[in-house]
Amino acid sequence: MDLRKTHSVILTEGDPEQKRSEILDYFHATFTIDERLYETLKDESTFYLKGDHLRHPLIFYYGHTATFFINKLIIARVIDRRVNPRFESLFAVGVDEMSWDDLNESHYDWPTPGEVKRYRDQVRDLVDGLIKTLPLTLPITWEHPFWAIMMGIEHERIHLETSSVLIRQLPLDQVRRHDFWEICRESGEPAANELLPVAAGRVRLGKDEGHPLYGWDNEYGSREAKVEAFSASKFLVSNREYLAFVKAGGYRERGWWTEEGWNWRSFKQAEHPLFWVEREWGWGLRTMLEIIDLPWNWPVEVNYLEAKAFCNWLSAKSGKSIRLPTEDEWYHLRDLAGVPDQPGWSRAPGNINLEYWASSCPVGRFAFGDFFDLIGNVWQWTETPIYPFHGFRVHPWYDDFSTPTFDTRHNLIKGGSWISTGNEATRDSRYAFRRHFFQHAGFRYVESAHPVEIHEDPYETDALAAQYCDAHYGPEHFGVPNFPRACAEICLELTRGRSRGHALDLGCAVGRASFELARGFDQVTGLDFSSRFFRLAARMQDEGFLRYALPEEGEVVSFNELELADLGLKEVRERVEFFQADACNLPDKFTGYDLVLAANLIDRLYSPRRFLAAIRERLNPGGLLVIASPYTWLEEYTKKDEWLGGYREAGEPVWTIDGLSRELLPYFTPLGAPREIPFVIRETRRKFQYSIAQLTVWELK
């Protein structure tokens, strides 16, 4: 196999034994390329240097990619014995550069490079044996043992990128040139950049689970979007074009930078791009293994914060609305140009897949219609922080690959660089880094007055809100029926043959009972005083799904997505609306109801008597008031003199059912005997609250 022309493996079709051979070749090519990267280090002492003081020394990454195979194979239950438990702990978790000042120094008893190489050989032999002997049927899907092997291979290819960036930051006298990593020698002056029009259109992002190529979990799901017309720069921004920003004092002018960007620039005391080298006789460029005269027609390599500052400067200078492209715009530009996808090409259409050089090359070298470098050369920063597509699911074997980045602080890079191979060189790949992060990355700019859509973190991480999401929409626990649904079913049973015009769900929390009531009522209004819950109910009504992070054990959480469609409620959501309101002081507009449901509300009101005195005015004649509560009276929520029960009077206990009767009997007639409705709240994987609510029904006289 030509190490410079490896292609991703199609996992859904073909002869199983031929597929086994393809995966075996792909695995060994990956392992070999990775080791050739470390052959560029001068000697053993270089392994213990840090290319970036916020990252581990290179010895860690040398061992990490092998350890990853073992750890994932164990999680997937493909193997049940470790190769080297110490190494598989030591090399398991690296520092994801979450900020430039959050790394605590620790002492590590690193092994020698020779010891790590012997360990790598053991892992290579083990995985080689697994590929040769494990049963192989097609397609290879998420649950397939070979998926864990592919995960290890693609993970190692990611580290070709990240480790090469770290090596690029080592002192020059600590690296040595290598034939495999020969750079481009073409340089000169670039053609003037210009903005070219891009027509409006639609894009479809995401792939389904039957996609033929390996993918990380954030690639799955779907998004369809309209892209308004915009203009995009013909070329990536070159070193020459960026020099104008540097010469204009761009790194010293606070006005061009975001607050985050200026904080970074001040912290790093940056005056120019990281890989530019100031010399008495002119600028140089640090490539991975040498310093060359700065090629003015190569793409500049910067982080997002620098790219954004340049765009702000150029916008002011030109009088145009200049910014970075969004992910949607990048895909639209690529799709319009008909860029072929790997592994379908016989030769890479751009400087990608290690097929040309171990460096960037001139920005005018690879044309894609009217534009250049739509893929390859350097990654391209976008304005879009990474987010999950609709239908996203966490892969259980690598549950922290994507979700920690769904925080609006990790921006997507698109298109790949000269060293992008495997999954990274495919259309659907989605990688994101913190905005101050350095990669082999540059940018092109666009002109557009259309606002950038920021997909805020959709995972509800508030512990209580997540509990309610699970209680309302999640699975049953211990065979106890879903409480909001049970309450709604009783309401629908009670109103059979009665008017079902408009129902009110008071204290609706995250909204399940409101949707269930809409199965029978023409209209349902859900009200909750807490914006903590109301916004989630409204989101479910608007988008049809919710995502939440549920505590499992300690700091470990699981990420969950719930859809109305899966509950048979998608069609009724148009009959539901949610508002924030105080049940003890409802606005006048909330009136005219045939039914009012107050579930788990009465003992959380600051004035339950006021509520009971006023609620009858909201009901139509003959309307029903349904109250369900475990009567957990706490002064935290209700002053004791407002309690309807749960206290002693003249030495005798007063029960809440008695207090309800005192307040309601003058105006309501009770229907039937009280009912006992159990419910379960899940706190963690091993901790649950089991409660029993008493449900009573009152008909307005």
C-alpha positions, 0 to 999 in steps of 0.5 A: 500500500502506498502510504501517501494514498491511503483511502477510507474503507467502505464498511457496508459492502463487498466480500468479507475476506477482501474487506478484512484484507483492506482493513488490515492494510489500512491499520498497518499503514496508519500505524506506520505513518504514525511512527514515521512522524516520531522518526523526525525527533532528534533523539530520545530526549526530544520525546520528553519535550513539550511542543506546547506547554499546555500539552503533554510531552511527545512521549505521551502521544507516542504511547497514546494512540496504541493505548487507545486501541486497547482501551476501546477494545476492552470497552467493546468487549472484544478483548478482556485482558490488557497488554500493559495496565500501567501504560494503558492508564498513563497514556489514556487521557491527554490534555484537551487544551480547554483554555490557555491557563487551566493546566495543572502541572503534574509529575509523570514517570514516563517510560523510555521511547524504547519501552513504548516502541515495544509496547506499540509492537505488542499492540500492533500484533494484537490488533493484527491478530484480531483483524485476521481472526475475528468473525467478519460480516457486513455491514460493519455498524456501530455495534460491530467489533470491527467498529472498535478497530476502525475507531482506533485507526481513525483516532490514530489518524487524527493524532497525525494532525495534532502531533505534527502541530506539536512537533512543529512547535519544538525547537528546530534543533530538536527535529530532523528532516525526513524524506517522507515529510518533504515539503513543497518548494513552490513559492512566489507572489499570490494573485490578488484575492477577490470576492466571487458571488455564490448563489442561494441554495439549500444544504443537507448535513449529516449522515444516516447510520447506514452510511458506508464510511466510518464516522464519529458520532457528531457526524450522524443525524440530519440538518437541512438549511437554506443558505442565502446568497453570499460572496466568498474569497476566491483564494484562502487568505495568503501570507501576503494578504495577511501581512497587511493586517500585521503591518497595519498594527492589527495585533495592537489594535483592541478594536479588531478583536473579540473580548476572547481574542484580545484576552488571548492576544494579551496573554500570549503577547502575540504580534504575528502568526505563530509560525512566522519567524522574524529574522533580520533579513526577512520573514521566515516560516516554520514548517514541521521540520525546517524554517524557510523564507516565508512563501507569500503565496501560501495560506496563512496559518492562524487560530480562529481569534486571529482570523476573526480579527482580520475579518473585522479589520478588512470589513472596516477597511473595505466597508463590506460585511466581511466575516468567516463562512458558516458551516452551512455556507462552506458545505454549500460552496463545496457542493456547488463546486461538485468536489469529489469525496474520498475514497472516490477519487483516484488522485486527491483533487487538492493538497490533502491525504498526504498525496503531495507534500508535508506542508502547505502549498500556493493558494493558486495551485488547486482549482475547484471551478472559480474557487481554489482550495475548497478542500486541502492545503489548510483547514478552514475556520468557520463561524459555527461552534459545533453542535449536534445534529437532530438525531445525534446519539453518543457512541457508548464506546467513546462517550466524550468524543463530541459532547464536551465540545457542544459548549459553543466554545469549539468552532468547526474547521472544515476542508482538511489540510495536507496531512488530513487522511481517512475520516478527516478527508471526507465530506462529512467529517466534523472537527472543532477546536477551541478558538485559540487552538493552533492546527494546520488551519487558515481561512477564507472570508465571505461577504454577507449581511446575514446573521450567523446562527449559533446553535446553543448547547442543547443539552440540559445540564441542570440536574433538576431540570434533567431529572424532570426531562427524564421523569416526563419523557424518559423510560419507566422505572421499576414498572411505575407508569409515567406520572404525567401521562397517568394524570392526563389519562385520568383527566381524559377518562373523566371528561369522556362525554363532557366538553373538551374545548380548552384544558389548563395544565398548571405547574406543567414543568417540562410539559408531558401532561400538556401534550397528553391532554392534547390527545383529547382536548382541542386546545391545551395551555401549559403554565409554569412559574419556573423558566427553568422548566418552561423553556424546556416545555416550549422547546419541546413544543417548538422543535419536537425534541429535548436533549439532556445530560443525566447524572449517572455516577459522580461526574459521569453523565449520559446524554439523552434525546427524546422526541415527541414523535416517538411518544406518538405526540408529534401531531398534537403539539400544534394544539399546545402552547406554553407560558410562564405564569404564577399560579397564585396570580394568573393574568386575566387571559387564562380563563374559560377552561373545561379542565384544570390539572394541577399536578405536584403543584399545591404543596409548592405554592407560596399561597395555596389558599389564594390559588384555590379561591381564584381557580374556580373563576378560570373554569367553565360551569361544570368544569373539573379541577384535578389536583395531584400531590404527595403533600410534601409541605416544606417551609422552603416553599410555603409558610407554615400558616399557608399549609393546607395540612401536615400539621396539628391543631388542638393536638390532632393531625390535620391532613391535606385532604381535609384542608382541600375539602374546607377550601373547595366544598363550598364551590365544588363537588368531589367526584369519586374517591381519592386515587393513589398515583405513584411516581419515580424520580431518577437522581442517578443510575442507582438513586431514585425517589419513589413517591405517591401522589393523591389525586382528587377530582372536583367539579365546579357547581 
